[in-house]
Amino acid sequence: MAATSSAGLGDMAAARGETVRAVMHNGHPDQFALLAQRRFAPFFWVQFLGAGNDNLFKFAFTVLVTYQLQVTWLPPALAGLVIGALFIAPFLLFSATCGQLADKIDKALMVCFVKWLEIAIMGLAGWGFMT
């Protein structure tokens, strides 16, 4: 295994004065080398934990509506489908606007704001589950 800089990542890193070292497999850079980069690892973990949190909350909410609440306007057979659609709707509705904001505002500042907002919303949702 030889360590060398990859073409695309090396060009971007050279512009910032950084060096990128990627493990080569059969002449191609290893995609897991990104996890070792200081600038990429926090982004990866934020995305990973955010997706896990969203899926856990969606699953808990679906189980609550299906087995505990028994609302008359939503049959249990359709609860998973409707709740899944409700959780996907904000991504469809706000993705273009958020993309424009991400181009104008510092991405690190935006990620911190969104994560703090997500923590507050999930705290409120957790409180709602408990009561």
N, CA, C and O atoms as a Tinker XYZ file with bonds, in Angstrom:
   524  protein
     1  N      0.827000   -1.183000    0.000000    73     2
     2  CA     0.000000    0.000000    0.000000    64     1     3
     3  C      0.874000    1.250000    0.000000    63     2     4     5
     4  O      1.719000    1.418000    0.879000    81     3
     5  N      0.684000    2.082000   -0.933000    73     3     6
     6  CA     1.455000    3.314000   -1.005000    64     5     7
     7  C      0.548000    4.485000   -0.700000    63     6     8     9
     8  O     -0.644000    4.453000   -1.005000    81     7
     9  N      1.113000    5.522000   -0.097000    73     7    10
    10  CA     0.336000    6.717000    0.220000    64     9    11
    11  C      0.700000    7.796000   -0.784000    63    10    12    13
    12  O      1.876000    8.103000   -0.981000    81    11
    13  N     -0.298000    8.362000   -1.408000    73    11    14
    14  CA    -0.074000    9.413000   -2.384000    64    13    15
    15  C     -1.268000   10.349000   -2.358000    63    14    16    17
    16  O     -2.274000   10.035000   -1.722000    81    15
    17  N     -1.190000   11.477000   -3.022000    73    15    18
    18  CA    -2.334000   12.390000   -3.044000    64    17    19
    19  C     -3.191000   12.078000   -4.256000    63    18    20    21
    20  O     -2.677000   11.802000   -5.340000    81    19
    21  N     -4.502000   12.123000   -4.063000    73    19    22
    22  CA    -5.417000   11.878000   -5.177000    64    21    23
    23  C     -5.538000   13.138000   -6.003000    63    22    24    25
    24  O     -5.235000   14.229000   -5.520000    81    23
    25  N     -5.977000   13.003000   -7.240000    73    23    26
    26  CA    -5.993000   14.143000   -8.154000    64    25    27
    27  C     -6.984000   15.216000   -7.725000    63    26    28    29
    28  O     -6.593000   16.368000   -7.542000    81    27
    29  N     -8.259000   14.867000   -7.561000    73    27    30
    30  CA    -9.276000   15.872000   -7.244000    64    29    31
    31  C     -9.116000   16.458000   -5.858000    63    30    32    33
    32  O     -9.168000   17.676000   -5.689000    81    31
    33  N     -8.921000   15.603000   -4.859000    73    31    34
    34  CA    -8.761000   16.076000   -3.493000    64    33    35
    35  C     -7.458000   16.817000   -3.319000    63    34    36    37
    36  O     -7.389000   17.790000   -2.567000    81    35
    37  N     -6.411000   16.365000   -4.011000    73    35    38
    38  CA    -5.111000   17.016000   -3.902000    64    37    39
    39  C     -5.147000   18.439000   -4.427000    63    38    40    41
    40  O     -4.520000   19.325000   -3.845000    81    39
    41  N     -5.874000   18.677000   -5.524000    73    39    42
    42  CA    -5.973000   20.018000   -6.080000    64    41    43
    43  C     -6.662000   20.975000   -5.116000    63    42    44    45
    44  O     -6.217000   22.106000   -4.926000    81    43
    45  N     -7.764000   20.507000   -4.501000    73    43    46
    46  CA    -8.484000   21.361000   -3.553000    64    45    47
    47  C     -7.653000   21.608000   -2.304000    63    46    48    49
    48  O     -7.630000   22.724000   -1.786000    81    47
    49  N     -6.977000   20.588000   -1.818000    73    47    50
    50  CA    -6.175000   20.729000   -0.606000    64    49    51
    51  C     -4.974000   21.621000   -0.863000    63    50    52    53
    52  O     -4.587000   22.405000    0.004000    81    51
    53  N     -4.377000   21.512000   -2.050000    73    51    54
    54  CA    -3.228000   22.348000   -2.366000    64    53    55
    55  C     -3.618000   23.819000   -2.389000    63    54    56    57
    56  O     -2.822000   24.679000   -2.011000    81    55
    57  N     -4.828000   24.112000   -2.828000    73    55    58
    58  CA    -5.297000   25.493000   -2.839000    64    57    59
    59  C     -5.431000   26.041000   -1.415000    63    58    60    61
    60  O     -5.291000   27.246000   -1.201000    81    59
    61  N     -5.699000   25.167000   -0.443000    73    59    62
    62  CA    -5.816000   25.592000    0.949000    64    61    63
    63  C     -4.513000   25.419000    1.709000    63    62    64    65
    64  O     -4.444000   25.747000    2.894000    81    63
    65  N     -3.476000   24.907000    1.050000    73    63    66
    66  CA    -2.200000   24.698000    1.711000    64    65    67
    67  C     -2.166000   23.438000    2.553000    63    66    68    69
    68  O     -1.317000   23.330000    3.438000    81    67
    69  N     -3.059000   22.469000    2.314000    73    67    70
    70  CA    -3.103000   21.230000    3.065000    64    69    71
    71  C     -2.579000   20.102000    2.189000    63    70    72    73
    72  O     -2.491000   20.243000    0.969000    81    71
    73  N     -2.239000   19.002000    2.804000    73    71    74
    74  CA    -1.872000   17.817000    2.046000    64    73    75
    75  C     -2.915000   16.753000    2.282000    63    74    76    77
    76  O     -3.413000   16.606000    3.398000    81    75
    77  N     -3.250000   16.015000    1.255000    73    75    78
    78  CA    -4.218000   14.926000    1.340000    64    77    79
    79  C     -3.477000   13.641000    1.051000    63    78    80    81
    80  O     -2.794000   13.520000    0.034000    81    79
    81  N     -3.612000   12.687000    1.942000    73    79    82
    82  CA    -2.983000   11.394000    1.744000    64    81    83
    83  C     -4.083000   10.361000    1.642000    63    82    84    85
    84  O     -4.895000   10.216000    2.556000    81    83
    85  N     -4.110000    9.647000    0.537000    73    83    86
    86  CA    -5.126000    8.617000    0.309000    64    85    87
    87  C     -4.430000    7.280000    0.104000    63    86    88    89
    88  O     -3.426000    7.206000   -0.605000    81    87
    89  N     -4.940000    6.249000    0.703000    73    87    90
    90  CA    -4.408000    4.908000    0.518000    64    89    91
    91  C     -4.850000    4.425000   -0.852000    63    90    92    93
    92  O     -6.017000    4.557000   -1.222000    81    91
    93  N     -3.914000    3.867000   -1.595000    73    91    94
    94  CA    -4.213000    3.420000   -2.946000    64    93    95
    95  C     -4.560000    1.935000   -2.933000    63    94    96    97
    96  O     -3.877000    1.145000   -2.280000    81    95
    97  N     -5.605000    1.551000   -3.642000    73    95    98
    98  CA    -5.992000    0.172000   -3.863000    64    97    99
    99  C     -6.150000   -0.020000   -5.363000    63    98   100   101
   100  O     -7.018000    0.596000   -5.981000    81    99
   101  N     -5.332000   -0.853000   -5.939000    73    99   102
   102  CA    -5.368000   -1.117000   -7.374000    64   101   103
   103  C     -5.245000    0.162000   -8.191000    63   102   104   105
   104  O     -5.868000    0.286000   -9.246000    81   103
   105  N     -4.451000    1.107000   -7.717000    73   103   106
   106  CA    -4.231000    2.339000   -8.457000    64   105   107
   107  C     -5.281000    3.409000   -8.251000    63   106   108   109
   108  O     -5.185000    4.475000   -8.859000    81   107
   109  N     -6.289000    3.166000   -7.410000    73   107   110
   110  CA    -7.338000    4.147000   -7.154000    64   109   111
   111  C     -7.307000    4.568000   -5.690000    63   110   112   113
   112  O     -7.012000    3.742000   -4.826000    81   111
   113  N     -7.603000    5.835000   -5.388000    73   111   114
   114  CA    -7.595000    6.255000   -3.984000    64   113   115
   115  C     -8.744000    5.608000   -3.213000    63   114   116   117
   116  O     -9.822000    5.378000   -3.761000    81   115
   117  N     -8.503000    5.325000   -1.962000    73   115   118
   118  CA    -9.504000    4.708000   -1.092000    64   117   119
   119  C    -10.477000    5.780000   -0.597000    63   118   120   121
   120  O    -10.056000    6.828000   -0.108000    81   119
   121  N    -11.777000    5.512000   -0.727000    73   119   122
   122  CA   -12.776000    6.497000   -0.302000    64   121   123
   123  C    -12.783000    6.686000    1.204000    63   122   124   125
   124  O    -13.229000    7.727000    1.686000    81   123
   125  N    -12.305000    5.716000    1.956000    73   123   126
   126  CA   -12.296000    5.826000    3.404000    64   125   127
   127  C    -11.203000    6.764000    3.903000    63   126   128   129
   128  O    -11.176000    7.103000    5.086000    81   127
   129  N    -10.303000    7.185000    3.022000    73   127   130
   130  CA    -9.270000    8.152000    3.409000    64   129   131
   131  C     -9.899000    9.495000    3.774000    63   130   132   133
   132  O     -9.304000   10.273000    4.521000    81   131
   133  N    -11.096000    9.776000    3.254000    73   131   134
   134  CA   -11.784000   11.019000    3.620000    64   133   135
   135  C    -12.094000   11.080000    5.106000    63   134   136   137
   136  O    -12.097000   12.162000    5.693000    81   135
   137  N    -12.356000    9.925000    5.728000    73   135   138
   138  CA   -12.698000    9.900000    7.149000    64   137   139
   139  C    -11.550000   10.358000    8.023000    63   138   140   141
   140  O    -11.774000   10.794000    9.152000    81   139
   141  N    -10.335000   10.271000    7.532000    73   139   142
   142  CA    -9.174000   10.690000    8.310000    64   141   143
   143  C     -8.904000   12.188000    8.185000    63   142   144   145
   144  O     -8.100000   12.736000    8.940000    81   143
   145  N     -9.553000   12.840000    7.258000    73   143   146
   146  CA    -9.314000   14.265000    7.084000    64   145   147
   147  C     -9.997000   15.066000    8.184000    63   146   148   149
   148  O    -11.134000   14.784000    8.564000    81   147
   149  N     -9.301000   16.044000    8.677000    73   147   150
   150  CA    -9.794000   16.857000    9.778000    64   149   151
   151  C    -11.060000   17.634000    9.408000    63   150   152   153
   152  O    -11.931000   17.830000   10.255000    81   151
   153  N    -11.168000   18.070000    8.177000    73   151   154
   154  CA   -12.319000   18.869000    7.765000    64   153   155
   155  C    -13.523000   18.027000    7.394000    63   154   156   157
   156  O    -14.647000   18.528000    7.407000    81   155
   157  N    -13.318000   16.756000    7.062000    73   155   158
   158  CA   -14.427000   15.929000    6.606000    64   157   159
   159  C    -15.060000   15.120000    7.724000    63   158   160   161
   160  O    -16.276000   14.926000    7.709000    81   159
   161  N    -14.299000   14.646000    8.682000    73   159   162
   162  CA   -14.810000   13.759000    9.727000    64   161   163
   163  C    -15.984000   14.371000   10.505000    63   162   164   165
   164  O    -16.983000   13.679000   10.702000    81   163
   165  N    -15.914000   15.635000   10.959000    73   163   166
   166  CA   -17.084000   16.190000   11.670000    64   165   167
   167  C    -18.333000   16.234000   10.799000    63   166   168   169
   168  O    -19.432000   15.964000   11.284000    81   167
   169  N    -18.180000   16.569000    9.522000    73   167   170
   170  CA   -19.324000   16.596000    8.618000    64   169   171
   171  C    -19.926000   15.204000    8.478000    63   170   172   173
   172  O    -21.146000   15.045000    8.512000    81   171
   173  N    -19.072000   14.198000    8.321000    73   171   174
   174  CA   -19.547000   12.826000    8.199000    64   173   175
   175  C    -20.341000   12.419000    9.433000    63   174   176   177
   176  O    -21.435000   11.870000    9.302000    81   175
   177  N    -19.816000   12.675000   10.630000    73   175   178
   178  CA   -20.497000   12.257000   11.859000    64   177   179
   179  C    -21.789000   13.023000   12.087000    63   178   180   181
   180  O    -22.756000   12.462000   12.603000    81   179
   181  N    -21.819000   14.300000   11.710000    73   179   182
   182  CA   -23.064000   15.082000   11.825000    64   181   183
   183  C    -24.138000   14.479000   10.927000    63   182   184   185
   184  O    -25.284000   14.318000   11.346000    81   183
   185  N    -23.771000   14.147000    9.697000    73   183   186
   186  CA   -24.732000   13.543000    8.776000    64   185   187
   187  C    -25.191000   12.173000    9.272000    63   186   188   189
   188  O    -26.382000   11.865000    9.242000    81   187
   189  N    -24.247000   11.356000    9.727000    73   187   190
   190  CA   -24.553000   10.002000   10.189000    64   189   191
   191  C    -25.483000   10.030000   11.400000    63   190   192   193
   192  O    -26.497000    9.332000   11.422000    81   191
   193  N    -25.141000   10.829000   12.398000    73   191   194
   194  CA   -25.961000   10.885000   13.615000    64   193   195
   195  C    -27.304000   11.570000   13.358000    63   194   196   197
   196  O    -28.307000   11.198000   13.968000    81   195
   197  N    -27.340000   12.559000   12.471000    73   195   198
   198  CA   -28.601000   13.201000   12.125000    64   197   199
   199  C    -29.560000   12.256000   11.430000    63   198   200   201
   200  O    -30.754000   12.254000   11.725000    81   199
   201  N    -29.047000   11.449000   10.504000    73   199   202
   202  CA   -29.899000   10.465000    9.816000    64   201   203
   203  C    -30.394000    9.410000   10.792000    63   202   204   205
   204  O    -31.554000    9.001000   10.731000    81   203
   205  N    -29.524000    8.966000   11.692000    73   203   206
   206  CA   -29.954000    7.998000   12.706000    64   205   207
   207  C    -31.018000    8.561000   13.622000    63   206   208   209
   208  O    -31.983000    7.877000   13.962000    81   207
   209  N    -30.838000    9.812000   14.021000    73   207   210
   210  CA   -31.818000   10.473000   14.888000    64   209   211
   211  C    -33.166000   10.608000   14.186000    63   210   212   213
   212  O    -34.208000   10.340000   14.784000    81   211
   213  N    -33.148000   11.019000   12.934000    73   211   214
   214  CA   -34.397000   11.169000   12.185000    64   213   215
   215  C    -35.123000    9.838000   12.041000    63   214   216   217
   216  O    -36.339000    9.768000   12.218000    81   215
   217  N    -34.380000    8.786000   11.720000    73   215   218
   218  CA   -35.008000    7.478000   11.549000    64   217   219
   219  C    -35.537000    6.927000   12.866000    63   218   220   221
   220  O    -36.606000    6.317000   12.896000    81   219
   221  N    -34.804000    7.133000   13.950000    73   219   222
   222  CA   -35.268000    6.676000   15.256000    64   221   223
   223  C    -36.550000    7.403000   15.670000    63   222   224   225
   224  O    -37.491000    6.782000   16.164000    81   223
   225  N    -36.578000    8.718000   15.464000    73   223   226
   226  CA   -37.773000    9.492000   15.809000    64   225   227
   227  C    -38.962000    9.086000   14.943000    63   226   228   229
   228  O    -40.078000    8.945000   15.445000    81   227
   229  N    -38.727000    8.897000   13.641000    73   227   230
   230  CA   -39.810000    8.485000   12.746000    64   229   231
   231  C    -40.362000    7.120000   13.147000    63   230   232   233
   232  O    -41.575000    6.914000   13.140000    81   231
   233  N    -39.475000    6.188000   13.496000    73   231   234
   234  CA   -39.905000    4.863000   13.916000    64   233   235
   235  C    -40.709000    4.930000   15.211000    63   234   236   237
   236  O    -41.756000    4.293000   15.327000    81   235
   237  N    -40.219000    5.706000   16.193000    73   235   238
   238  CA   -40.927000    5.829000   17.473000    64   237   239
   239  C    -42.295000    6.478000   17.275000    63   238   240   241
   240  O    -43.278000    6.055000   17.885000    81   239
   241  N    -42.361000    7.496000   16.431000    73   239   242
   242  CA   -43.629000    8.170000   16.174000    64   241   243
   243  C    -44.613000    7.238000   15.457000    63   242   244   245
   244  O    -45.806000    7.238000   15.760000    81   243
   245  N    -44.109000    6.451000   14.511000    73   243   246
   246  CA   -44.960000    5.504000   13.793000    64   245   247
   247  C    -45.513000    4.444000   14.736000    63   246   248   249
   248  O    -46.695000    4.109000   14.669000    81   247
   249  N    -44.667000    3.917000   15.612000    73   247   250
   250  CA   -45.117000    2.914000   16.585000    64   249   251
   251  C    -46.150000    3.529000   17.536000    63   250   252   253
   252  O    -47.150000    2.890000   17.862000    81   251
   253  N    -45.912000    4.751000   17.974000    73   251   254
   254  CA   -46.852000    5.420000   18.872000    64   253   255
   255  C    -48.210000    5.612000   18.213000    63   254   256   257
   256  O    -49.241000    5.327000   18.822000    81   255
   257  N    -48.218000    6.089000   16.983000    73   255   258
   258  CA   -49.490000    6.328000   16.293000    64   257   259
   259  C    -50.180000    5.012000   15.954000    63   258   260   261
   260  O    -51.402000    4.910000   16.057000    81   259
   261  N    -49.413000    4.013000   15.554000    73   259   262
   262  CA   -50.005000    2.743000   15.130000    64   261   263
   263  C    -50.584000    1.951000   16.292000    63   262   264   265
   264  O    -51.683000    1.407000   16.187000    81   263
   265  N    -49.850000    1.881000   17.403000    73   263   266
   266  CA   -50.253000    0.972000   18.473000    64   265   267
   267  C    -50.826000    1.650000   19.717000    63   266   268   269
   268  O    -51.490000    0.988000   20.514000    81   267
   269  N    -50.593000    2.936000   19.905000    73   267   270
   270  CA   -51.026000    3.587000   21.138000    64   269   271
   271  C    -52.187000    4.560000   20.938000    63   270   272   273
   272  O    -53.156000    4.525000   21.696000    81   271
   273  N    -52.104000    5.417000   19.940000    73   271   274
   274  CA   -53.086000    6.492000   19.820000    64   273   275
   275  C    -54.408000    6.043000   19.219000    63   274   276   277
   276  O    -55.470000    6.455000   19.687000    81   275
   277  N    -54.361000    5.212000   18.196000    73   275   278
   278  CA   -55.573000    4.730000   17.530000    64   277   279
   279  C    -56.490000    5.883000   17.108000    63   278   280   281
   280  O    -57.652000    5.935000   17.509000    81   279
   281  N    -55.966000    6.795000   16.305000    73   279   282
   282  CA   -56.770000    7.902000   15.811000    64   281   283
   283  C    -57.741000    7.376000   14.761000    63   282   284   285
   284  O    -57.416000    6.455000   14.011000    81   283
   285  N    -58.925000    7.959000   14.711000    73   283   286
   286  CA   -59.969000    7.462000   13.807000    64   285   287
   287  C    -59.727000    7.850000   12.358000    63   286   288   289
   288  O    -60.122000    7.115000   11.454000    81   287
   289  N    -59.081000    8.997000   12.114000    73   287   290
   290  CA   -58.901000    9.463000   10.755000    64   289   291
   291  C    -57.705000    8.829000   10.054000    63   290   292   293
   292  O    -57.521000    9.026000    8.853000    81   291
   293  N    -56.886000    8.067000   10.787000    73   291   294
   294  CA   -55.714000    7.430000   10.184000    64   293   295
   295  C    -55.700000    5.950000   10.531000    63   294   296   297
   296  O    -55.340000    5.581000   11.649000    81   295
   297  N    -56.093000    5.085000    9.577000    73   295   298
   298  CA   -56.059000    3.647000    9.850000    64   297   299
   299  C    -54.616000    3.175000   10.078000    63   298   300   301
   300  O    -53.699000    3.686000    9.436000    81   299
   301  N    -54.403000    2.212000   10.979000    73   299   302
   302  CA   -53.048000    1.733000   11.262000    64   301   303
   303  C    -52.308000    1.205000   10.035000    63   302   304   305
   304  O    -51.081000    1.280000    9.980000    81   303
   305  N    -53.017000    0.686000    9.072000    73   303   306
   306  CA   -52.372000    0.164000    7.864000    64   305   307
   307  C    -51.718000    1.277000    7.036000    63   306   308   309
   308  O    -50.741000    1.028000    6.330000    81   307
   309  N    -52.249000    2.497000    7.117000    73   307   310
   310  CA   -51.702000    3.622000    6.360000    64   309   311
   311  C    -50.796000    4.527000    7.186000    63   310   312   313
   312  O    -50.208000    5.461000    6.642000    81   311
   313  N    -50.670000    4.273000    8.487000    73   311   314
   314  CA   -49.912000    5.171000    9.362000    64   313   315
   315  C    -48.458000    5.299000    8.925000    63   314   316   317
   316  O    -47.929000    6.408000    8.859000    81   315
   317  N    -47.808000    4.177000    8.625000    73   315   318
   318  CA   -46.405000    4.225000    8.210000    64   317   319
   319  C    -46.207000    5.014000    6.936000    63   318   320   321
   320  O    -45.238000    5.764000    6.818000    81   319
   321  N    -47.105000    4.859000    5.983000    73   319   322
   322  CA   -47.013000    5.571000    4.711000    64   321   323
   323  C    -47.208000    7.076000    4.898000    63   322   324   325
   324  O    -46.445000    7.877000    4.359000    81   323
   325  N    -48.221000    7.452000    5.654000    73   323   326
   326  CA   -48.518000    8.874000    5.858000    64   325   327
   327  C    -47.414000    9.548000    6.666000    63   326   328   329
   328  O    -46.991000   10.656000    6.333000    81   327
   329  N    -46.943000    8.888000    7.726000    73   327   330
   330  CA   -45.894000    9.485000    8.554000    64   329   331
   331  C    -44.592000    9.593000    7.760000    63   330   332   333
   332  O    -43.874000   10.584000    7.892000    81   331
   333  N    -44.280000    8.595000    6.944000    73   331   334
   334  CA   -43.104000    8.684000    6.085000    64   333   335
   335  C    -43.191000    9.859000    5.127000    63   334   336   337
   336  O    -42.206000   10.569000    4.919000    81   335
   337  N    -44.363000   10.068000    4.545000    73   335   338
   338  CA   -44.555000   11.205000    3.634000    64   337   339
   339  C    -44.427000   12.531000    4.377000    63   338   340   341
   340  O    -43.870000   13.489000    3.839000    81   339
   341  N    -44.937000   12.597000    5.609000    73   339   342
   342  CA   -44.827000   13.832000    6.394000    64   341   343
   343  C    -43.383000   14.160000    6.753000    63   342   344   345
   344  O    -43.010000   15.330000    6.828000    81   343
   345  N    -42.577000   13.137000    6.972000    73   343   346
   346  CA   -41.179000   13.374000    7.308000    64   345   347
   347  C    -40.345000   13.735000    6.083000    63   346   348   349
   348  O    -39.310000   14.388000    6.222000    81   347
   349  N    -40.762000   13.334000    4.902000    73   347   350
   350  CA   -40.049000   13.662000    3.675000    64   349   351
   351  C    -40.459000   15.041000    3.146000    63   350   352   353
   352  O    -39.670000   15.693000    2.462000    81   351
   353  N    -41.656000   15.484000    3.445000    73   351   354
   354  CA   -42.188000   16.745000    2.908000    64   353   355
   355  C    -41.278000   17.954000    3.157000    63   354   356   357
   356  O    -41.070000   18.731000    2.225000    81   355
   357  N    -40.722000   18.159000    4.365000    73   355   358
   358  CA   -39.847000   19.331000    4.546000    64   357   359
   359  C    -38.612000   19.315000    3.639000    63   358   360   361
   360  O    -38.157000   20.371000    3.200000    81   359
   361  N    -38.072000   18.138000    3.358000    73   359   362
   362  CA   -36.917000   18.068000    2.464000    64   361   363
   363  C    -37.299000   18.526000    1.062000    63   362   364   365
   364  O    -36.521000   19.217000    0.403000    81   363
   365  N    -38.474000   18.151000    0.605000    73   363   366
   366  CA   -38.934000   18.568000   -0.720000    64   365   367
   367  C    -39.293000   20.044000   -0.761000    63   366   368   369
   368  O    -39.010000   20.731000   -1.743000    81   367
   369  N    -39.915000   20.530000    0.305000    73   367   370
   370  CA   -40.384000   21.914000    0.312000    64   369   371
   371  C    -39.273000   22.936000    0.526000    63   370   372   373
   372  O    -39.316000   24.022000   -0.053000    81   371
   373  N    -38.283000   22.606000    1.345000    73   371   374
   374  CA   -37.296000   23.609000    1.744000    64   373   375
   375  C    -35.904000   23.403000    1.164000    63   374   376   377
   376  O    -35.005000   24.186000    1.471000    81   375
   377  N    -35.690000   22.381000    0.338000    73   375   378
   378  CA   -34.337000   22.104000   -0.140000    64   377   379
   379  C    -33.780000   23.232000   -1.015000    63   378   380   381
   380  O    -32.604000   23.571000   -0.889000    81   379
   381  N    -34.584000   23.811000   -1.885000    73   379   382
   382  CA   -34.092000   24.877000   -2.756000    64   381   383
   383  C    -33.744000   26.127000   -1.953000    63   382   384   385
   384  O    -32.709000   26.750000   -2.187000    81   383
   385  N    -34.601000   26.491000   -1.016000    73   383   386
   386  CA   -34.344000   27.670000   -0.189000    64   385   387
   387  C    -33.106000   27.470000    0.682000    63   386   388   389
   388  O    -32.289000   28.378000    0.829000    81   387
   389  N    -32.975000   26.283000    1.253000    73   387   390
   390  CA   -31.806000   26.001000    2.086000    64   389   391
   391  C    -30.530000   25.964000    1.258000    63   390   392   393
   392  O    -29.467000   26.347000    1.746000    81   391
   393  N    -30.618000   25.515000    0.029000    73   391   394
   394  CA   -29.461000   25.543000   -0.856000    64   393   395
   395  C    -29.004000   26.959000   -1.145000    63   394   396   397
   396  O    -27.804000   27.233000   -1.178000    81   395
   397  N    -29.949000   27.859000   -1.354000    73   395   398
   398  CA   -29.597000   29.260000   -1.572000    64   397   399
   399  C    -28.980000   29.874000   -0.315000    63   398   400   401
   400  O    -28.014000   30.632000   -0.401000    81   399
   401  N    -29.539000   29.548000    0.849000    73   399   402
   402  CA   -28.963000   30.051000    2.102000    64   401   403
   403  C    -27.550000   29.513000    2.330000    63   402   404   405
   404  O    -26.675000   30.235000    2.809000    81   403
   405  N    -27.334000   28.254000    1.989000    73   403   406
   406  CA   -26.015000   27.643000    2.177000    64   405   407
   407  C    -24.968000   28.286000    1.281000    63   406   408   409
   408  O    -23.785000   28.296000    1.621000    81   407
   409  N    -25.393000   28.827000    0.130000    73   407   410
   410  CA   -24.454000   29.523000   -0.744000    64   409   411
   411  C    -24.096000   30.902000   -0.198000    63   410   412   413
   412  O    -23.017000   31.417000   -0.489000    81   411
   413  N    -24.985000   31.507000    0.588000    73   411   414
   414  CA   -24.770000   32.869000    1.078000    64   413   415
   415  C    -24.156000   32.924000    2.470000    63   414   416   417
   416  O    -23.441000   33.872000    2.793000    81   415
   417  N    -24.426000   31.920000    3.296000    73   415   418
   418  CA   -24.005000   31.918000    4.689000    64   417   419
   419  C    -22.887000   30.900000    4.861000    63   418   420   421
   420  O    -22.846000   29.893000    4.154000    81   419
   421  N    -21.984000   31.160000    5.796000    73   419   422
   422  CA   -20.911000   30.218000    6.108000    64   421   423
   423  C    -21.500000   28.870000    6.496000    63   422   424   425
   424  O    -22.365000   28.795000    7.369000    81   423
   425  N    -21.036000   27.812000    5.853000    73   423   426
   426  CA   -21.620000   26.481000    6.053000    64   425   427
   427  C    -21.416000   25.963000    7.479000    63   426   428   429
   428  O    -22.298000   25.299000    8.024000    81   427
   429  N    -20.276000   26.254000    8.081000    73   427   430
   430  CA   -20.034000   25.805000    9.458000    64   429   431
   431  C    -21.028000   26.465000   10.412000    63   430   432   433
   432  O    -21.552000   25.810000   11.313000    81   431
   433  N    -21.286000   27.748000   10.218000    73   431   434
   434  CA   -22.252000   28.466000   11.047000    64   433   435
   435  C    -23.658000   27.910000   10.832000    63   434   436   437
   436  O    -24.424000   27.764000   11.785000    81   435
   437  N    -23.992000   27.606000    9.596000    73   435   438
   438  CA   -25.317000   27.080000    9.287000    64   437   439
   439  C    -25.513000   25.680000    9.880000    63   438   440   441
   440  O    -26.583000   25.379000   10.409000    81   439
   441  N    -24.492000   24.827000    9.796000    73   439   442
   442  CA   -24.593000   23.482000   10.360000    64   441   443
   443  C    -24.780000   23.566000   11.868000    63   442   444   445
   444  O    -25.608000   22.847000   12.428000    81   443
   445  N    -24.018000   24.437000   12.536000    73   443   446
   446  CA   -24.167000   24.587000   13.991000    64   445   447
   447  C    -25.568000   25.061000   14.354000    63   446   448   449
   448  O    -26.172000   24.541000   15.293000    81   447
   449  N    -26.087000   26.035000   13.627000    73   447   450
   450  CA   -27.430000   26.545000   13.910000    64   449   451
   451  C    -28.479000   25.454000   13.715000    63   450   452   453
   452  O    -29.357000   25.276000   14.558000    81   451
   453  N    -28.387000   24.727000   12.605000    73   451   454
   454  CA   -29.368000   23.684000   12.305000    64   453   455
   455  C    -29.292000   22.565000   13.333000    63   454   456   457
   456  O    -30.328000   22.038000   13.740000    81   455
   457  N    -28.091000   22.189000   13.762000    73   455   458
   458  CA   -27.961000   21.113000   14.755000    64   457   459
   459  C    -28.508000   21.548000   16.107000    63   458   460   461
   460  O    -29.161000   20.752000   16.782000    81   459
   461  N    -28.264000   22.785000   16.523000    73   459   462
   462  CA   -28.847000   23.268000   17.787000    64   461   463
   463  C    -30.369000   23.324000   17.692000    63   462   464   465
   464  O    -31.068000   23.005000   18.654000    81   463
   465  N    -30.879000   23.729000   16.531000    73   463   466
   466  CA   -32.322000   23.734000   16.323000    64   465   467
   467  C    -32.877000   22.318000   16.360000    63   466   468   469
   468  O    -33.950000   22.087000   16.917000    81   467
   469  N    -32.156000   21.367000   15.771000    73   467   470
   470  CA   -32.589000   19.969000   15.795000    64   469   471
   471  C    -32.592000   19.422000   17.219000    63   470   472   473
   472  O    -33.501000   18.680000   17.593000    81   471
   473  N    -31.592000   19.777000   18.011000    73   471   474
   474  CA   -31.545000   19.330000   19.409000    64   473   475
   475  C    -32.743000   19.878000   20.176000    63   474   476   477
   476  O    -33.356000   19.156000   20.962000    81   475
   477  N    -33.080000   21.142000   19.956000    73   475   478
   478  CA   -34.229000   21.746000   20.643000    64   477   479
   479  C    -35.536000   21.074000   20.212000    63   478   480   481
   480  O    -36.391000   20.790000   21.051000    81   479
   481  N    -35.693000   20.824000   18.929000    73   479   482
   482  CA   -36.920000   20.190000   18.426000    64   481   483
   483  C    -37.041000   18.767000   18.954000    63   482   484   485
   484  O    -38.123000   18.347000   19.365000    81   483
   485  N    -35.937000   18.024000   18.945000    73   483   486
   486  CA   -35.978000   16.650000   19.454000    64   485   487
   487  C    -36.201000   16.624000   20.967000    63   486   488   489
   488  O    -36.847000   15.706000   21.474000    81   487
   489  N    -35.682000   17.606000   21.691000    73   487   490
   490  CA   -35.955000   17.711000   23.115000    64   489   491
   491  C    -37.441000   17.958000   23.373000    63   490   492   493
   492  O    -38.037000   17.363000   24.271000    81   491
   493  N    -38.021000   18.839000   22.575000    73   491   494
   494  CA   -39.452000   19.108000   22.689000    64   493   495
   495  C    -40.264000   17.866000   22.332000    63   494   496   497
   496  O    -41.262000   17.572000   22.990000    81   495
   497  N    -39.850000   17.139000   21.304000    73   495   498
   498  CA   -40.540000   15.915000   20.903000    64   497   499
   499  C    -40.401000   14.845000   21.989000    63   498   500   501
   500  O    -41.357000   14.126000   22.279000    81   499
   501  N    -39.208000   14.740000   22.587000    73   499   502
   502  CA   -39.013000   13.782000   23.684000    64   501   503
   503  C    -39.892000   14.097000   24.870000    63   502   504   505
   504  O    -40.457000   13.200000   25.495000    81   503
   505  N    -40.005000   15.377000   25.180000    73   503   506
   506  CA   -40.892000   15.816000   26.254000    64   505   507
   507  C    -42.349000   15.462000   25.914000    63   506   508   509
   508  O    -43.121000   15.063000   26.786000    81   507
   509  N    -42.708000   15.615000   24.635000    73   507   510
   510  CA   -44.066000   15.256000   24.202000    64   509   511
   511  C    -44.329000   13.767000   24.307000    63   510   512   513
   512  O    -45.443000   13.360000   24.639000    81   511
   513  N    -43.319000   12.941000   24.029000    73   511   514
   514  CA   -43.485000   11.492000   24.173000    64   513   515
   515  C    -43.683000   11.103000   25.632000    63   514   516   517
   516  O    -44.437000   10.177000   25.933000    81   515
   517  N    -43.013000   11.802000   26.534000    73   515   518
   518  CA   -43.090000   11.462000   27.957000    64   517   519
   519  C    -44.418000   11.869000   28.591000    63   518   520   521
   520  O    -44.865000   11.238000   29.549000    81   519
   521  N    -45.047000   12.913000   28.069000    73   519   522
   522  CA   -46.291000   13.387000   28.689000    64   521   523
   523  C    -47.507000   12.836000   28.002000    63   522   524
   524  O    -48.632000   13.138000   28.401000    81   523
